[in-house]
Amino acid sequence: MTDTQGVQFYVAIRKDTKTLDRFAQAGSEAELIELIMDEADKRGFASTEELVRSALSDLGTIVQQAAGGDELTEMELEIVSGGYGQVR
């Protein structure tokens, strides 16, 4: 998943509360990466563990680009401000 695909993937799941909730339930970074890779595959995005890790490390930028000027959700505001992203 390239940076552009990361943004496109987030645009595709941004309003999908079931998918976002499933991601939020991940108990570890490895589990989250696996969930993201599975969802990306289902939606036709190519991904590798390295690319997903890279996207997660720059999630704030991806969220801002994906929002495209739309109002951010509370979760997205936390991501952008750096207060979100600690996987349990």
C-alpha positions in Angstrom: 0.0 0.0 0.0 1.7 3.2 -1.2 1.1 6.6 0.5 -1.5 7.3 -2.1 -3.2 3.9 -1.6 -3.1 4.6 2.2 -5.1 7.7 1.7 -7.5 6.0 -0.7 -7.9 3.1 1.7 -8.7 5.4 4.6 -11.2 7.3 2.4 -12.8 3.9 1.7 -13.1 3.0 5.4 -13.5 6.5 7.0 -17.2 6.2 7.4 -17.4 2.5 7.9 -17.9 2.3 11.6 -18.0 -1.5 11.7 -14.5 -1.7 10.2 -13.2 1.1 12.4 -14.6 -0.5 15.5 -13.0 -3.8 14.5 -9.7 -2.1 14.2 -10.1 -0.4 17.5 -10.5 -3.8 19.2 -7.1 -4.9 18.1 -5.1 -6.0 21.2 -1.7 -5.5 19.6 0.0 -3.7 16.8 0.5 -7.0 15.0 -3.2 -7.8 15.3 -4.1 -4.3 14.0 -1.8 -4.7 11.0 -3.3 -8.1 10.2 -6.8 -6.7 10.4 -5.8 -3.8 8.1 -4.1 -6.1 5.6 -7.2 -8.4 5.5 -9.5 -5.4 5.0 -7.2 -3.9 2.3 -7.2 -7.2 0.5 -11.0 -7.4 0.5 -11.2 -3.9 -0.9 -8.6 -4.5 -3.6 -5.7 -2.7 -2.1 -2.2 -4.2 -2.3 -0.5 -4.2 1.1 2.5 -5.6 3.0 3.3 -5.5 6.7 6.0 -2.9 6.0 3.7 -0.6 4.1 1.0 -0.8 6.7 3.5 0.0 9.5 4.7 3.0 7.5 1.1 4.2 6.9 0.3 3.8 10.6 3.4 5.8 11.5 2.1 8.7 9.4 -1.6 8.2 10.2 -2.2 11.9 11.1 -1.1 13.0 7.6 -3.2 10.3 5.9 -6.3 11.3 7.9 -5.9 14.9 7.0 -5.4 14.1 3.3 -8.3 11.7 3.3 -10.7 14.2 5.0 -10.1 16.5 2.1 -11.5 19.5 4.0 -14.4 17.6 5.6 -14.9 18.0 9.3 -12.8 15.5 11.3 -14.4 13.1 13.7 -13.3 13.1 17.4 -11.1 10.1 16.8 -9.6 11.7 13.7 -8.9 14.9 15.7 -7.1 12.8 18.3 -5.0 11.1 15.6 -4.1 14.3 13.9 -3.1 15.9 17.3 -1.0 12.8 18.2 -3.1 11.8 21.1 -4.4 8.6 19.5 -2.6 5.6 18.2 -1.4 3.7 21.2 -2.5 0.1 20.5 -3.4 -1.8 23.6 
